[in-house]
Amino acid sequence: MSNKRSQHLTKQRGHAPPPNLIALGSKPSGPQKFVVSSEGELKSSPAAPPPKPSVVLAQSQAGAMPPPAKKSKLSNTTSAGGSGQQSSSSVDLFSNPIKVPQQSLSPVASLVRSGSKMHSAKMGAQSSGLSQLMPMDIKATDLVEMVTKSCEVGDDVKASRLILGALKQLKQSRIKPDHTLNSSIATIARDKPKLFAAPEAIEAMVSILKREQALVFKARANPQVYALTAQLLMYALKDSFDWPKSVAKVYVEDCLVDRLWTDLDASKKLIDNINTLFQPMSAAEAEEGVAGSSKSFGVPSGPQSTVSEGEMSAPAPAKTDPTYIPLESVKVVQRWSASSKASLKTHIIQTVSDQLSSRLQVDNVFRSLLRFLTVAVSYSELRLQAAQRIETWMPNPKLTRLCQDLLFAIATNCTTQTSVDMTVMEHIVGLKLKTKQLVNHHFACIREMINGHQGNLEVVLRTVVHNELGQNRSPTNMPLLAMLMHTQPEAAPKLLGTVFQEFLANREDYHRALRAFLRELIRQVKGDFNFAVFNRALMQARLDPVFTKLEPHHKERMAMVLADLIAFSCLLMANLPIREAVSLYSSGDRSVSGQLLEFYSTLGLIQRDAVWWAHTVIPSMYQLPSSEYKLW
């Protein structure tokens, strides 16, 4: 009967738990103690029932009961022979943690234990050096004296810790600056600038400039702390030509949101050096790793937006100010290595692209984004994104000024003949603006674009002609083309003649369209047009496959249209001023003889070139039959 009852209990309880498992359930009803056996296993033994009060009182009167001893940890002694007697190292589970003796561990467990101790000792040795650079709190009134004493005795570690403590207090006083602390830090920076050049100090200053969401919502930080920190950071990094990437990242973060310190006058020297990030590095600079030019890089030469009204500003402190930092001798030079520029370029493009795709409403953050784009459009990817969206931003009166600066920056940065820049120029030329002020600014930006690179004129002129003769017609196309003729009086008419030839090489007949286009252009330029250069371009021989592979009837049509355009341009030369001059000259007024002489000289040049064209180019390029010459 007893065997069946024990088997039934065993089935109900299931498998016995492993010997090293400690139950964390409810506390047992009766007192229970655990002991460690000689095999290193943890076993439980029933505790003796508590003595009766009468027995305790009798023992205490007789002096046989010892005073209660303190609870001790498990010792290495166990019960002898593994008998049922309790070990003297037994401990209560719910009162003290259990510590298994090391002797009772298996060989593998002992090896793991020893390895973890060695790793802890190694990490402790490494962290002992870092603990010396923890910030040391000190009063602002004692800062200069304590740092000076530490430097005199050669304790640079303590001096660095004091500087870190001062920067920590400076960060905490951003809302309400401590003038004593600010002057003390500036004094130390002027006397011992190397203390602020340590990597820990640099990161501490960067953390002060870093934007904190809670701080922005609670109260706007005072610009004095930011101005001092920006000057300290510039003074600490003035001799470095490979700045930490965290400096650029905190600058981008502030530019895109609040602009708490990027618009301060005291931060101008630091901002100009950071903006060298957007200037491409030359081959000589890439080999040397530094740049020696003092040119201000990355900042567009167009008008820049200033701090909006209502924002606090901090002017650069005077030399008599206690917080003055000498930055007059610091030059604006290349501060970033090639690897840093590549890494930061990816970061900036990704950040700005995310902002452009998520911003749908016009607010202060969006205006900050446009102002940063004015500097960052030196990256072709951002230049293309801005050019594609600027037409939708321009009509907004709140963004007009910022968009004008951005358009000027885009135009001045189109200095390469890549496919991206060609697409950007096509977008810029195709802008449809309504007000006269915006149109004039648009033309001024295109003029700067043409002067920036000699190949931009061809792209702009082709785009204007294709827009006017295509589907993207605009009232500003012909005035823009007239501006190009005035800006480039030799190159623009020559390119226009080349474009006319390309249109005549198409299967479609552009004869009438080109006549109307030429008449409207002469009306826009008001006679200030180089007819001789334009006609000579129409007569040039073209050896491109597009022209040499034309069918015979197509070549004949092209030659006839070119002859008509040359004759038509000669008639357009006789405009109203020329006709009036001829009338005055016929009546005896010889004051207009110079004007008529210039007219007849140009006409003679065109006729001379036409005879050469008919004699040399037409037989070789167009291969007309001899019978066709009788019609000429």
C-alpha positions in Angstrom: 0.0 0.0 0.0 2.8 2.4 0.9 4.6 1.6 -2.4 1.5 2.4 -4.5 1.0 5.7 -2.6 4.7 6.7 -3.3 4.4 5.8 -7.0 1.1 7.9 -7.2 2.8 10.9 -5.6 5.8 10.6 -8.0 3.5 10.7 -11.0 1.8 13.8 -9.7 5.0 15.7 -9.0 6.7 14.7 -12.3 10.4 14.6 -12.8 12.6 15.7 -10.0 14.2 19.2 -10.5 18.0 19.4 -11.1 20.0 19.8 -8.0 21.3 23.3 -8.8 17.7 24.8 -9.3 16.6 27.3 -6.7 12.9 27.7 -6.5 11.6 31.4 -6.5 8.0 30.6 -5.6 6.2 31.4 -2.4 7.9 31.0 0.9 7.5 27.6 2.4 5.3 27.4 5.4 7.9 26.0 7.7 11.5 27.1 8.3 13.8 25.5 5.8 17.6 25.7 5.5 20.1 24.9 2.8 23.5 23.4 3.1 26.3 22.7 0.7 27.4 19.1 0.6 31.0 17.8 0.1 30.2 17.2 -3.6 29.4 20.9 -4.1 25.6 20.3 -4.3 23.0 22.4 -2.6 20.8 20.4 -0.3 18.0 21.2 2.1 17.6 19.9 5.6 14.6 20.2 7.9 15.1 22.8 10.6 14.6 21.8 14.2 11.4 23.1 15.7 11.8 26.3 17.8 12.3 25.7 21.5 9.6 26.4 23.9 9.6 29.7 25.7 10.1 28.0 29.0 13.2 26.2 27.8 14.7 29.4 26.4 14.1 31.2 29.6 15.7 28.4 31.6 18.8 28.2 29.3 19.3 32.0 29.4 19.1 32.0 33.2 21.6 29.1 33.4 24.0 30.9 31.0 24.0 27.9 28.6 22.5 29.8 25.6 25.1 31.8 23.7 24.2 35.3 22.4 22.9 35.4 18.8 25.8 35.6 16.3 25.8 37.5 13.0 24.9 35.7 9.9 27.9 34.7 7.9 28.5 33.6 4.3 29.0 29.9 3.4 32.3 28.6 4.4 34.3 25.7 2.9 33.5 23.3 5.8 30.8 20.7 5.3 29.4 18.0 7.3 31.8 15.1 7.9 31.1 11.9 6.0 28.1 13.3 4.3 25.9 12.4 7.3 22.6 14.0 8.0 24.1 16.5 10.4 23.9 20.2 9.3 27.0 22.1 8.2 28.1 25.2 10.1 28.0 27.2 6.8 24.3 26.7 6.2 22.4 29.9 5.3 18.8 31.0 4.9 17.7 31.4 1.2 15.4 34.5 1.7 17.8 36.3 4.0 21.2 36.2 2.3 22.3 35.3 -1.2 24.0 32.0 -1.7 27.6 31.8 -2.8 28.8 28.5 -4.0 32.4 27.8 -2.9 35.0 27.7 -5.7 36.3 24.4 -4.6 33.0 22.8 -5.3 32.9 23.9 -9.0 33.6 21.7 -11.9 36.9 22.2 -13.8 35.1 23.9 -16.7 33.2 26.2 -14.3 36.4 27.1 -12.5 38.1 28.0 -15.8 35.2 30.3 -16.8 35.3 31.9 -13.3 39.0 32.6 -13.6 38.6 34.0 -17.1 35.9 36.4 -16.0 38.0 37.6 -13.1 40.9 38.3 -15.5 38.6 40.2 -17.9 37.2 42.3 -15.0 40.6 43.1 -13.9 41.6 44.2 -17.4 38.5 46.4 -17.8 39.1 47.9 -14.4 42.7 48.8 -15.4 41.3 50.5 -18.6 38.6 52.4 -16.9 41.0 53.7 -14.2 42.5 56.0 -16.8 39.1 57.2 -18.0 38.0 58.0 -14.4 40.7 60.6 -14.2 39.0 62.6 -16.9 35.7 62.8 -15.3 34.4 66.4 -14.7 35.4 67.9 -11.4 32.9 70.3 -9.9 34.3 73.6 -8.7 33.1 77.1 -8.0 33.4 79.6 -10.8 35.3 82.0 -8.6 38.0 79.5 -7.9 38.3 78.0 -11.4 41.1 80.2 -12.7 43.2 79.8 -9.5 42.8 76.0 -9.3 43.6 75.5 -13.0 46.7 77.7 -12.7 47.9 75.8 -9.7 47.4 72.5 -11.4 49.3 73.5 -14.4 52.2 74.9 -12.3 52.6 71.6 -10.5 52.3 69.7 -13.7 49.0 68.0 -12.9 47.5 68.2 -16.4 44.9 65.5 -15.5 43.4 67.6 -12.8 43.4 70.7 -15.0 41.6 68.8 -17.7 39.0 67.6 -15.2 38.5 71.1 -14.0 37.9 72.3 -17.6 35.4 69.5 -18.1 33.6 70.5 -14.9 33.5 74.1 -16.0 32.1 73.2 -19.4 29.5 71.0 -17.7 28.4 74.0 -15.6 28.4 76.1 -18.8 26.0 73.7 -20.5 23.7 73.8 -17.5 23.6 77.6 -17.5 22.4 78.0 -21.1 19.1 79.6 -20.1 20.6 81.8 -17.4 24.3 82.4 -18.0 26.8 82.8 -15.2 29.0 85.8 -16.2 31.7 84.8 -13.7 31.9 81.4 -15.2 32.0 82.7 -18.7 34.8 85.2 -18.0 36.8 82.5 -16.1 36.6 80.1 -19.0 37.5 82.8 -21.5 40.5 83.8 -19.3 41.8 80.2 -19.2 41.3 79.8 -23.0 43.4 82.9 -23.7 46.2 81.8 -21.4 46.1 78.0 -21.9 44.3 77.1 -25.1 45.8 73.6 -25.2 43.5 72.5 -22.4 40.5 73.0 -24.6 42.1 71.1 -27.5 41.7 67.7 -25.8 39.2 65.4 -27.4 37.1 65.3 -24.3 36.9 69.0 -24.2 36.0 69.2 -27.9 33.1 66.7 -27.4 32.0 68.7 -24.3 31.8 71.9 -26.3 30.0 70.1 -29.2 27.4 68.8 -26.7 26.8 72.4 -25.6 26.0 73.4 -29.1 23.9 70.3 -29.7 20.1 70.9 -30.0 18.0 69.6 -27.1 14.3 69.3 -27.7 13.3 69.8 -24.0 15.4 73.0 -23.8 13.8 74.4 -26.9 10.3 73.9 -25.5 10.9 75.1 -22.0 12.8 78.3 -22.8 14.9 79.7 -25.5 18.6 79.5 -24.6 20.6 82.7 -24.1 22.9 83.3 -27.1 25.8 84.3 -24.8 26.6 80.7 -23.9 26.4 79.6 -27.6 28.6 82.6 -28.7 31.3 81.8 -26.1 31.2 78.0 -26.9 31.5 78.7 -30.7 34.5 80.9 -30.1 36.1 78.4 -27.8 35.6 75.6 -30.3 37.1 77.7 -33.1 40.1 78.7 -30.9 40.7 75.1 -29.9 40.6 73.8 -33.5 42.4 76.6 -35.2 45.6 74.5 -35.8 43.7 71.4 -36.9 43.1 70.5 -40.5 41.0 67.4 -39.9 38.1 68.4 -37.7 35.8 65.8 -35.9 32.7 64.9 -37.9 30.6 65.7 -34.9 31.3 69.4 -35.4 29.7 69.3 -38.9 26.8 67.2 -37.8 25.8 69.5 -34.9 26.1 72.4 -37.3 23.7 70.8 -39.8 21.3 69.9 -37.1 21.1 73.5 -35.9 20.9 74.9 -39.4 17.9 72.7 -40.3 15.8 73.6 -37.2 16.3 76.5 -34.8 19.5 78.2 -35.9 20.3 79.0 -32.3 24.0 79.8 -32.9 24.7 79.6 -36.6 23.4 83.1 -37.3 25.4 84.8 -34.4 28.1 87.2 -35.3 30.4 85.6 -32.8 30.0 82.3 -34.6 30.9 83.6 -38.1 34.5 82.5 -38.0 33.6 78.9 -37.0 30.7 78.8 -39.6 33.0 79.9 -42.4 35.5 77.2 -41.6 32.8 74.6 -41.3 31.4 75.6 -44.7 34.7 74.6 -46.3 33.1 71.2 -46.2 31.1 72.2 -49.3 34.1 73.3 -51.3 35.6 70.5 -53.5 39.2 69.8 -52.6 41.9 70.3 -55.3 44.4 67.6 -56.2 47.3 69.4 -54.4 45.2 69.8 -51.3 44.1 66.1 -51.4 47.8 65.0 -51.5 48.9 67.3 -48.7 45.7 66.8 -46.6 45.4 70.5 -45.9 44.6 73.7 -47.8 46.6 76.9 -47.5 44.2 79.4 -49.1 42.4 82.0 -47.0 39.4 82.2 -49.3 36.0 81.8 -47.8 34.7 78.5 -49.2 31.2 77.3 -49.7 29.3 80.5 -49.0 27.5 81.9 -52.0 28.5 85.3 -53.1 24.9 86.4 -53.4 22.9 88.2 -50.7 22.5 86.2 -47.5 19.6 86.1 -45.2 20.1 87.6 -41.8 18.6 86.8 -38.4 14.9 87.3 -38.5 13.3 89.9 -36.3 12.5 88.9 -32.8 15.4 86.5 -32.5 18.2 87.2 -30.0 21.6 87.9 -31.4 25.0 88.0 -29.8 27.6 90.3 -31.4 31.3 89.4 -31.2 32.7 90.6 -27.9 35.1 93.5 -27.9 38.7 93.2 -26.8 37.9 94.8 -23.5 35.2 92.2 -22.8 36.1 89.5 -20.2 34.8 86.9 -22.6 36.9 88.0 -25.5 38.6 85.2 -27.5 41.3 86.3 -30.0 40.2 85.0 -33.4 41.5 87.8 -35.7 44.5 85.8 -36.9 42.5 82.6 -37.6 42.1 82.0 -41.3 39.3 80.3 -43.2 41.1 77.2 -44.7 40.1 73.7 -45.7 39.4 71.8 -42.4 38.2 68.4 -43.6 40.0 65.4 -45.0 38.8 63.6 -48.1 37.4 60.7 -46.2 35.5 63.0 -43.7 34.0 65.0 -46.6 32.8 61.8 -48.3 31.2 60.5 -45.2 29.6 63.8 -44.3 28.3 64.4 -47.8 26.3 61.2 -47.6 24.9 62.2 -44.2 24.0 65.7 -45.3 22.3 64.6 -48.6 20.3 62.0 -46.8 19.2 64.4 -44.0 18.2 67.2 -46.4 16.4 64.8 -48.7 14.3 63.5 -45.8 13.5 67.1 -44.8 12.5 68.0 -48.3 10.2 65.0 -48.7 8.5 65.5 -45.3 8.0 69.3 -45.2 4.6 70.3 -46.6 3.9 73.5 -44.7 5.7 76.8 -44.5 7.1 77.5 -41.1 10.3 78.5 -39.4 11.8 75.1 -39.9 11.1 75.2 -43.6 12.7 78.6 -43.9 15.8 77.3 -42.1 15.9 74.4 -44.6 15.9 76.9 -47.5 18.7 78.9 -45.9 20.8 75.8 -45.4 20.2 74.8 -49.0 21.7 78.1 -50.1 25.0 76.8 -48.8 24.6 73.0 -49.5 23.6 73.3 -53.2 27.3 72.8 -54.0 26.3 69.2 -53.9 24.9 68.3 -57.3 22.2 66.0 -55.8 20.8 68.8 -53.6 21.2 71.3 -56.4 18.9 69.1 -58.6 16.3 68.7 -55.9 16.2 72.4 -55.2 15.9 73.3 -58.9 13.0 70.9 -59.3 11.0 72.5 -56.4 12.0 76.2 -56.5 9.2 77.1 -59.0 6.6 76.0 -56.4 8.3 77.9 -53.6 8.9 81.2 -55.4 5.4 82.6 -55.6 5.0 82.4 -51.8 5.7 85.9 -50.4 7.1 84.5 -47.2 9.8 82.6 -49.1 10.5 85.0 -52.0 13.7 86.4 -50.6 15.0 83.0 -49.5 14.2 81.6 -52.9 16.0 84.4 -54.7 19.1 83.6 -52.7 18.7 79.9 -53.3 18.3 80.5 -57.1 21.4 82.6 -57.2 23.4 79.9 -55.3 22.2 77.2 -57.7 23.2 79.3 -60.7 26.7 80.1 -59.4 27.3 76.4 -58.5 26.6 75.0 -62.0 30.2 74.8 -63.0 30.4 71.3 -64.4 29.2 69.8 -67.7 27.7 66.7 -66.0 24.3 65.3 -66.8 23.0 66.5 -63.4 24.1 70.1 -64.0 22.6 70.1 -67.5 19.3 68.9 -66.0 19.5 71.6 -63.4 20.1 74.3 -66.0 17.1 73.1 -68.0 14.9 73.5 -64.9 16.3 76.9 -64.2 15.8 78.2 -67.7 12.3 76.8 -67.9 11.1 78.7 -64.8 7.8 80.5 -65.4 7.8 83.6 -63.2 5.2 86.3 -63.3 6.3 89.4 -61.5 8.9 91.7 -63.1 11.1 91.7 -60.1 11.4 87.9 -60.1 12.0 87.8 -63.9 14.8 90.3 -63.6 16.4 88.3 -60.8 16.0 85.2 -62.9 17.8 86.8 -65.8 20.6 88.0 -63.5 21.1 84.4 -62.2 21.3 83.0 -65.7 23.8 85.7 -66.6 26.0 84.5 -63.7 25.5 80.9 -64.8 26.8 81.7 -68.2 29.8 83.6 -66.9 30.6 80.7 -64.5 31.4 78.2 -67.2 32.0 78.6 -70.9 29.9 75.5 -71.8 26.8 76.7 -70.0 25.9 79.2 -72.8 25.3 76.4 -75.2 23.1 74.4 -72.8 21.0 77.5 -71.9 20.6 78.7 -75.5 19.6 75.3 -76.8 17.1 75.0 -74.0 15.5 78.3 -74.7 15.2 77.6 -78.5 13.7 74.2 -77.9 11.2 75.6 -75.4 10.1 78.3 -77.7 9.7 76.0 -80.7 8.3 73.2 -78.7 5.5 72.7 -76.2 7.1 74.6 -73.3 6.6 78.1 -74.6 6.8 81.0 -72.2 6.6 84.9 -72.4 10.1 85.1 -71.0 11.8 82.9 -73.7 12.5 85.7 -76.2 13.5 88.3 -73.7 15.9 85.8 -72.2 17.4 85.0 -75.6 17.8 88.7 -76.3 19.7 89.0 -73.0 22.0 86.3 -74.1 22.7 88.1 -77.4 23.6 91.3 -75.5 25.8 89.4 -72.9 27.7 87.3 -75.5 27.5 89.2 -78.8 29.9 86.9 -80.6 29.3 83.5 -79.2 25.5 83.6 -78.9 24.7 84.4 -82.6 27.2 81.7 -83.7 25.5 79.1 -81.4 22.1 80.2 -82.6 23.1 79.5 -86.2 24.3 76.0 -85.3 21.0 75.3 -83.5 19.1 76.4 -86.6 21.0 73.9 -88.7 20.2 71.1 -86.3 16.5 72.0 -86.5 16.6 71.9 -90.3 18.2 68.4 -90.1 15.0 67.0 -88.6 12.3 65.3 -90.7 9.8 67.9 -89.7 9.9 71.2 -91.7 10.8 74.1 -89.4 11.1 76.6 -92.2 8.2 78.9 -91.2 8.8 78.4 -87.5 12.4 79.6 -87.8 11.4 82.6 -89.9 8.9 83.7 -87.3 11.4 83.0 -84.5 14.1 85.1 -86.2 11.8 88.0 -86.8 10.7 88.0 -83.2 14.2 87.8 -82.0 15.4 90.8 -84.1 12.4 92.7 -82.7 13.5 91.9 -79.1 17.1 92.8 -79.6 16.1 96.1 -81.3 18.7 95.8 -84.0 21.6 95.0 -81.7 22.4 91.7 -83.4 25.5 90.4 -85.1 24.1 89.4 -88.4 27.4 88.6 -90.0 28.4 86.0 -87.4 24.9 84.5 -87.4 24.9 84.0 -91.2 28.4 82.6 -91.3 27.3 80.0 -88.8 24.4 79.1 -91.1 26.8 78.5 -93.9 29.3 76.3 -92.0 29.8 72.7 -93.3 28.7 70.0 -90.9 30.4 66.6 -91.1 28.3 65.0 -88.3 26.6 61.7 -89.2 23.3 63.4 -88.6 24.0 65.7 -91.6 26.0 63.4 -93.9 23.4 60.6 -93.8 20.5 62.8 -94.8 18.5 61.7 -97.9 19.1 63.7 -101.1 15.7 65.4 -101.1 16.2 66.3 -97.5 19.6 67.9 -98.2 18.1 69.9 -101.1 15.3 71.2 -98.8 17.9 72.2 -96.2 20.0 74.1 -98.7 17.0 76.0 -100.0 15.8 76.9 -96.5 19.3 78.1 -95.5 19.4 80.3 -98.6 16.1 81.8 -97.7 17.1 82.5 -94.1 20.2 84.3 -95.2 18.3 86.5 -97.6 15.6 87.0 -94.9 18.2 88.2 -92.4 19.6 90.7 -94.8 16.1 92.2 -95.2 15.7 92.2 -91.4 18.9 94.3 -91.2 17.0 97.2 -92.9 15.1 98.1 -89.8 13.4 101.3 -89.0 16.5 103.3 -88.0 18.3 102.3 -91.2 15.3 103.3 -93.3 15.1 106.7 -91.6 18.9 107.1 -92.1 18.5 106.4 -95.8 15.7 109.0 -96.0 17.8 111.6 -94.2 20.8 110.9 -96.3 18.7 111.3 -99.5 17.5 114.7 -98.3 21.1 115.9 -97.9 21.8 115.1 -94.2 25.3 113.6 -94.0 25.3 113.1 -90.3 24.0 109.5 -90.7 26.7 108.5 -93.1 28.5 106.5 -90.4 25.4 104.5 -89.6 24.8 103.7 -93.3 28.5 102.8 -93.8 28.3 100.2 -91.0 25.1 98.8 -92.5 26.5 98.4 -96.0 29.8 96.9 -94.6 27.9 94.2 -92.8 25.7 93.5 -95.8 28.9 93.2 -98.0 30.4 90.6 -95.6 27.2 88.5 -95.7 27.2 88.6 -99.5 30.9 87.6 -99.7 30.3 84.7 -97.3 27.3 83.7 -99.3 29.3 83.4 -102.6 31.9 81.3 -100.7 29.2 79.1 -99.3 27.6 78.5 -102.8 30.9 77.8 -104.3 32.5 75.6 -101.7 30.0 74.1 -99.1 27.0 73.4 -101.2 28.6 71.1 -103.8 30.5 69.1 -101.1 27.8 68.9 -98.4 24.5 69.2 -100.1 25.5 67.8 -103.5 23.0 69.7 -105.5 22.8 69.2 -109.3 24.3 71.9 -111.5 20.9 72.7 -112.8 19.8 74.0 -109.4 22.4 76.8 -109.5 20.5 78.5 -112.3 17.7 79.3 -109.9 20.1 81.2 -107.7 
